[in-house]
């Protein structure tokens, strides 16, 4: 048994079923989440952008045997576990986003037929002018939790590469639960309606819309956080001791979050947590993420103009310039990769060119690779996108996609978001683009636990050394 003052951490991951040869190096996400739900006796809270565990839309395009081959039964088993928990009276709270109106999805409607289940939708649009619910948190009985990249989607369990961490222990779980409670309270109908203001950002060169209590608001104008005295903030903590399998102290861990409006001291902003892991590297720094853009990928809430955001790219270059650190960056490539990402990553990988011929050479090195999950260009939307580019009518493109696609839409991608150095690991829910840290609900778990650092490094190394990680390829010009 673990000491009441010491929590344990373990890595969990999803690897795509079929045509993918990098072996899993941790427990499967679907097994960990199903066990978490099945063990719930009193309460179960989860945040999700949407819920698609049964694959109803995908089943319209693929037959039962194909869906079984895709591993869709993993989602069915997790959904059955959720129904069973609700049926035995576990209090379940679903905190959802606004994408495709998830409160009206058949799966959520089914769960809401149980008296013990309630749901809310958190919408940052009125507060920030943009953003989404993108945190992926599961909390069971105040004693176990999941935080990671996996959506409440069968694809995240069977057809997408994901990485997360399972927490066992009450102190860190209470901290994650406190974050959930803040989002939940924020999502209450009529909560602090229209309490927003605008601020000028000297670094982004634009005007931002934010809640009146957001830390970005100058102190002279900032209002007290409505969560500061709320029961939701009761268990916000600093770093918590974590233990190894022998119940000996292995290090510390803490949970960071975004956006600023969700922060109650001493909670660390999510961006600061990532920067701390990056700048703390002394020998190695390995970063893996789906999307990485030094700017704003989505419009809204920042004056309607693009913004340049160099926080992460500058930190990465600073480490490679100043220290003898070998930096490796792995970004994904799939049907929805922004064309500007390759150009941005090319500029980043060339960033050490300033050292060439200089009086003093850069101390470290930097290499960027793209990760291609096999089949990334054989999904339903990849066929539709290529057909559209050929000026095929939209409805015709959909027919082509349905007939030719080998894999379901929005699959065959490395969706993980983590950073591992020689001393720390940061496992998060956010892609690396300005809006995810300024407008969007996200979180990460940060620790120096040697076992988790080693496990995450092994996952990164297996991906980096695989045939699927290739040097940057410039996009074709159409």
C-alpha positions in Angstrom: 0.0 0.0 0.0 1.2 3.5 -0.8 1.8 6.0 2.0 -1.1 8.5 2.3 1.5 11.3 1.6 3.0 9.7 -1.4 1.4 9.1 -4.9 2.6 6.9 -7.7 2.7 7.6 -11.5 2.7 5.2 -14.4 2.7 5.8 -18.2 -0.1 4.7 -20.4 -0.3 4.9 -24.2 -2.3 4.1 -27.3 -0.7 2.7 -30.4 -2.6 2.4 -33.7 -4.0 -1.0 -34.5 -2.9 -2.4 -37.9 0.1 -1.5 -40.1 2.1 0.0 -37.3 5.3 -1.7 -36.0 6.5 0.4 -33.1 5.6 -1.8 -30.1 3.7 -0.4 -27.1 6.0 0.3 -24.1 3.3 1.0 -21.5 -0.2 -0.1 -20.5 -2.9 0.5 -23.1 -4.9 3.6 -22.5 -8.2 1.8 -23.0 -7.3 -0.8 -20.4 -6.2 1.8 -17.9 -9.3 4.0 -18.3 -11.7 1.0 -18.3 -10.1 -0.2 -15.0 -10.4 3.3 -13.6 -14.1 3.4 -14.4 -14.8 -0.1 -13.2 -13.1 0.6 -9.9 -15.2 3.7 -9.2 -17.4 3.4 -6.2 -18.6 6.9 -5.4 -17.6 9.5 -8.0 -16.2 9.8 -11.5 -15.4 13.1 -13.3 -14.1 13.5 -16.8 -13.4 16.3 -19.2 -13.8 15.8 -22.9 -14.0 17.9 -26.1 -16.6 15.4 -27.3 -17.6 11.8 -26.7 -17.4 9.2 -29.5 -16.7 5.8 -27.9 -19.1 3.8 -30.0 -17.9 5.0 -33.4 -21.5 5.6 -34.7 -20.4 7.9 -37.6 -17.5 5.6 -38.6 -19.9 2.6 -38.7 -21.8 4.4 -41.5 -18.8 4.0 -43.7 -17.2 0.8 -42.5 -18.8 -2.6 -41.8 -18.7 -4.5 -38.5 -15.8 -6.7 -39.4 -13.7 -3.6 -40.4 -14.6 -1.8 -37.2 -13.5 -4.8 -35.2 -10.2 -5.0 -37.1 -9.7 -1.2 -36.3 -10.0 -2.0 -32.6 -13.3 -0.2 -32.2 -14.4 -2.6 -29.5 -12.1 -0.9 -27.1 -14.3 2.2 -27.1 -17.4 0.0 -26.7 -16.0 -1.6 -23.6 -15.1 1.7 -22.1 -18.6 3.1 -22.8 -20.1 -0.1 -21.3 -18.0 0.5 -18.2 -19.3 4.1 -18.0 -22.9 2.9 -18.2 -22.3 0.2 -15.6 -20.8 2.9 -13.2 -23.8 5.1 -13.7 -26.2 2.1 -13.2 -24.6 1.3 -9.8 -25.1 4.9 -8.7 -21.6 6.3 -9.1 -21.9 10.1 -9.4 -20.6 10.9 -12.8 -19.9 14.5 -14.0 -19.1 15.0 -17.7 -17.6 18.3 -18.6 -17.7 18.7 -22.3 -16.6 21.2 -25.0 -18.8 22.7 -27.7 -17.5 20.9 -30.8 -20.5 19.4 -32.6 -22.8 20.1 -29.6 -21.6 17.1 -27.6 -24.5 17.4 -25.0 -26.8 16.3 -27.8 -24.8 13.3 -28.9 -26.5 9.9 -28.6 -23.8 8.6 -26.2 -24.1 11.6 -23.8 -27.9 11.4 -24.0 -27.7 7.7 -23.0 -25.5 8.4 -20.0 -27.8 11.3 -18.9 -30.7 8.9 -18.6 -29.1 7.7 -15.4 -30.0 9.9 -12.4 -26.4 9.9 -11.1 -25.0 11.5 -14.3 -24.8 15.2 -15.0 -23.1 17.2 -17.8 -22.1 20.7 -18.6 -20.4 22.4 -21.5 -17.5 24.8 -21.0 -17.3 27.5 -23.8 -14.4 29.9 -23.7 -15.8 31.9 -26.6 -17.6 34.5 -24.5 -14.5 35.0 -22.3 -11.6 34.8 -24.8 -13.2 35.1 -28.2 -11.8 31.7 -29.1 -10.5 28.4 -27.7 -12.0 25.0 -26.8 -12.3 22.5 -24.0 -9.1 20.4 -24.7 -8.2 19.1 -21.3 -8.4 15.3 -20.9 -8.9 14.5 -17.2 -10.5 11.4 -15.6 -10.8 11.4 -11.8 -12.1 8.4 -9.8 -13.2 8.5 -6.1 -10.6 11.1 -5.3 -7.9 8.4 -5.3 -6.9 7.8 -9.0 -6.8 9.9 -12.1 -5.7 10.0 -15.8 -4.2 13.0 -17.5 -3.0 12.8 -21.1 -3.6 13.3 -24.8 -6.3 10.8 -25.4 -9.8 12.1 -26.2 -13.0 10.3 -25.1 -13.0 8.7 -28.6 -12.6 5.1 -29.7 -10.0 6.4 -32.2 -7.8 7.6 -29.4 -7.9 4.1 -27.9 -7.2 2.2 -31.1 -6.2 4.3 -34.2 -4.3 7.2 -32.8 -0.9 7.3 -31.0 -1.5 8.8 -27.5 0.5 9.3 -24.3 -0.8 9.9 -20.8 -0.1 9.2 -17.1 -2.1 7.3 -14.5 -2.0 8.8 -11.0 -2.7 6.7 -7.9 -2.9 8.5 -4.6 -5.0 11.1 -3.0 -2.9 14.3 -3.0 -2.1 14.7 -6.7 -5.6 13.3 -7.5 -7.1 16.0 -5.3 -5.2 18.6 -7.2 -6.5 17.3 -10.5 -10.0 17.1 -9.1 -9.7 20.7 -7.9 -8.8 21.8 -11.5 -11.9 19.8 -12.7 -14.1 21.6 -10.1 -12.9 25.0 -11.3 -13.7 24.2 -14.9 -17.1 22.7 -13.8 -18.0 25.8 -11.7 -16.9 28.1 -14.6 -19.3 26.1 -16.9 -22.3 26.7 -14.6 -25.2 28.5 -16.4 -24.9 32.3 -15.9 -21.5 32.2 -14.2 -20.0 35.7 -14.0 -21.7 36.7 -17.3 -19.9 39.3 -19.4 -17.0 39.9 -16.9 -14.5 40.4 -19.6 -12.0 43.2 -20.5 -9.5 43.9 -23.3 -5.8 44.3 -22.9 -3.0 45.4 -25.2 -0.3 42.8 -25.7 3.1 44.4 -26.4 4.6 41.1 -27.4 1.8 39.9 -29.7 1.1 43.5 -31.0 -2.6 43.1 -30.7 -5.5 43.5 -28.4 -6.7 40.5 -26.4 -10.1 39.7 -24.8 -9.8 38.0 -21.4 -11.8 37.6 -18.2 -11.4 40.4 -15.8 -9.5 38.1 -13.4 -7.1 36.6 -15.9 -3.4 37.0 -14.8 -2.7 38.8 -18.1 -4.8 41.8 -16.9 -2.5 44.4 -15.3 -2.7 44.2 -11.5 -4.2 47.7 -11.2 -7.2 46.6 -13.3 -7.4 42.9 -12.4 -10.4 41.7 -10.4 -10.2 39.0 -7.8 -10.6 35.5 -9.2 -14.1 34.1 -8.5 -12.4 30.8 -7.7 -10.0 32.0 -5.1 -12.4 31.5 -2.2 -14.4 28.7 -3.9 -14.4 25.2 -2.6 -13.2 24.2 -6.0 -9.8 25.7 -5.1 -9.5 23.9 -1.8 -6.9 21.4 -2.9 -4.8 23.3 -5.4 -1.3 22.4 -4.3 2.3 22.7 -5.0 4.5 19.8 -5.9 3.5 16.5 -4.4 5.9 13.6 -3.4 5.7 10.6 -5.7 6.9 7.1 -4.8 8.4 4.2 -6.7 7.1 0.6 -6.7 8.9 0.0 -3.4 7.1 3.0 -1.7 10.3 5.0 -1.5 10.2 8.7 -2.5 11.2 9.1 -6.1 10.6 12.8 -6.7 7.9 15.4 -7.0 5.0 16.1 -9.4 2.7 19.0 -10.0 -0.2 19.8 -12.4 -0.2 22.9 -14.5 -3.2 24.4 -16.4 -4.6 26.9 -18.9 -6.1 29.3 -19.6 -5.1 32.0 -17.1 -8.7 32.3 -15.9 -8.6 28.8 -14.4 -5.5 29.5 -12.4 -5.6 29.8 -8.6 -2.2 30.2 -6.8 -0.1 28.2 -6.5 -1.2 26.5 -9.8 1.5 26.9 -12.5 0.5 28.2 -15.9 0.8 25.4 -18.4 3.2 27.3 -20.7 5.5 28.0 -17.8 5.6 24.3 -16.9 6.7 23.4 -20.5 9.3 26.2 -20.5 10.6 24.9 -17.2 11.2 21.4 -18.5 12.9 22.8 -21.7 15.2 25.2 -20.0 16.0 22.7 -17.2 17.7 20.3 -19.7 21.4 19.7 -19.3 22.3 16.8 -21.6 19.2 15.8 -23.7 15.9 17.3 -24.6 13.3 15.4 -26.6 10.0 16.9 -27.6 7.0 15.2 -29.3 3.8 16.9 -30.3 1.1 16.7 -33.0 1.0 20.4 -34.0 3.6 23.1 -33.4 3.3 26.6 -34.8 5.0 29.7 -33.5 1.8 31.8 -33.7 -2.0 31.6 -33.8 -3.5 28.8 -35.8 -7.1 29.9 -35.2 -8.8 33.2 -35.4 -10.7 34.9 -32.6 -10.0 36.9 -29.5 -6.8 38.6 -30.6 -7.9 41.4 -32.9 -8.5 39.3 -36.0 -4.9 39.4 -37.1 -2.2 36.6 -37.0 0.1 36.7 -34.0 3.7 35.7 -33.7 4.4 33.6 -30.6 8.0 32.6 -30.1 7.9 31.4 -26.4 8.6 27.7 -27.1 10.8 28.1 -30.2 13.0 30.7 -28.4 13.4 28.4 -25.4 14.4 25.4 -27.6 17.0 27.5 -29.4 18.3 29.0 -26.2 19.1 25.5 -24.9 20.8 24.4 -28.1 22.8 27.6 -28.3 24.0 27.8 -24.7 24.3 24.2 -23.5 25.8 21.0 -24.6 22.3 19.6 -25.1 21.2 17.3 -28.0 17.7 18.5 -28.8 15.3 16.3 -30.8 11.9 17.5 -31.9 9.3 15.1 -33.4 6.2 16.7 -35.0 3.4 14.8 -36.6 2.3 14.8 -40.2 -1.2 13.7 -41.2 -4.2 14.7 -43.3 -4.8 17.9 -41.2 -1.2 19.2 -40.7 -1.0 22.9 -41.4 1.1 23.7 -44.4 2.9 26.4 -42.5 4.1 23.9 -39.9 6.8 22.4 -42.1 8.1 25.9 -43.0 8.1 26.9 -39.4 9.9 23.8 -38.3 12.4 24.2 -41.1 13.2 27.7 -39.8 13.5 26.3 -36.3 15.8 23.5 -37.4 18.0 26.0 -39.2 18.0 28.3 -36.2 21.6 27.3 -35.2 22.9 28.5 -38.5 23.7 31.8 -36.7 26.5 29.9 -35.0 28.2 29.0 -38.3 31.4 31.0 -38.6 30.7 32.8 -35.4 33.5 33.5 -32.9 32.0 30.8 -30.6 30.1 27.8 -31.9 26.8 26.7 -30.5 27.2 24.4 -27.6 24.4 22.0 -28.5 22.5 20.6 -31.5 19.0 20.5 -32.8 17.3 18.1 -35.2 13.6 18.0 -36.3 11.8 15.1 -37.7 8.3 14.4 -38.9 6.3 11.3 -37.8 4.1 9.6 -40.3 1.8 6.9 -39.0 1.2 4.4 -41.9 -2.1 5.1 -43.6 -2.1 8.8 -42.7 -2.9 9.6 -46.3 -5.5 6.8 -46.7 -8.1 8.1 -44.3 -11.6 9.3 -45.3 -10.8 12.9 -45.1 -7.4 12.6 -46.8 -9.3 11.3 -49.9 -11.9 14.0 -49.6 -9.2 16.7 -49.3 -7.3 15.5 -52.3 -10.5 15.2 -54.3 -11.5 18.7 -53.3 -8.1 20.0 -54.5 -8.8 18.5 -57.8 -12.0 20.6 -58.0 -14.4 17.7 -57.4 -17.8 18.7 -56.1 -18.0 18.4 -52.3 -20.6 15.6 -52.4 -18.6 13.7 -55.0 -15.5 14.0 -52.9 -17.4 12.4 -50.0 -18.4 9.5 -52.2 -14.8 9.0 -53.4 -13.6 9.1 -49.7 -16.2 6.5 -48.6 -15.3 4.2 -51.4 -11.6 4.4 -51.3 -10.6 5.1 -47.7 -8.7 2.4 -45.9 -8.9 4.0 -42.4 -11.5 6.1 -40.6 -11.4 9.9 -40.6 -9.2 11.7 -38.1 -7.0 8.7 -37.4 -3.4 7.5 -38.1 -1.6 10.3 -36.3 0.8 10.7 -33.4 -1.4 12.9 -31.1 0.9 12.8 -28.0 2.2 15.9 -26.4 5.2 15.4 -24.2 8.7 16.7 -23.4 11.3 14.6 -21.7 14.8 15.8 -20.6 17.6 14.2 -18.8 15.9 15.1 -15.5 12.1 15.8 -16.1 9.1 14.8 -18.1 6.0 17.0 -19.0 3.0 15.1 -20.3 0.2 17.3 -21.5 -3.1 17.8 -23.4 -2.2 20.9 -25.5 -0.8 21.3 -28.9 2.0 23.9 -29.1 0.3 27.0 -30.6 -0.6 30.2 -28.9 -4.3 29.7 -28.5 -3.9 26.5 -26.6 -2.1 28.2 -23.7 -4.0 31.6 -23.8 -7.7 30.6 -24.6 -8.1 26.8 -24.2 -8.6 24.5 -21.3 -5.6 22.3 -21.0 -3.3 20.7 -18.4 0.0 18.9 -18.0 1.6 16.7 -15.4 5.2 17.5 -14.6 7.6 15.4 -12.6 11.2 14.4 -12.0 10.2 10.8 -11.1 13.1 8.8 -12.6 10.8 5.9 -13.6 8.4 8.1 -15.5 11.3 10.0 -17.1 12.8 6.8 -18.2 9.6 5.4 -19.5 8.8 8.5 -21.5 12.3 8.6 -22.9 11.9 5.0 -24.1 8.7 5.9 -25.9 10.3 8.8 -27.6 13.4 6.8 -28.6 11.3 4.1 -30.1 9.4 6.6 -32.2 12.5 8.6 -33.2 14.5 5.5 -34.3 11.5 4.0 -36.2 11.1 4.1 -40.0 8.2 6.5 -39.5 10.3 9.4 -38.2 11.9 11.2 -41.2 13.6 14.5 -41.9 11.5 17.5 -42.7 9.9 17.3 -46.2 8.8 20.5 -47.9 5.2 20.5 -49.0 4.4 20.2 -52.7 3.4 23.3 -54.5 0.0 23.1 -56.2 
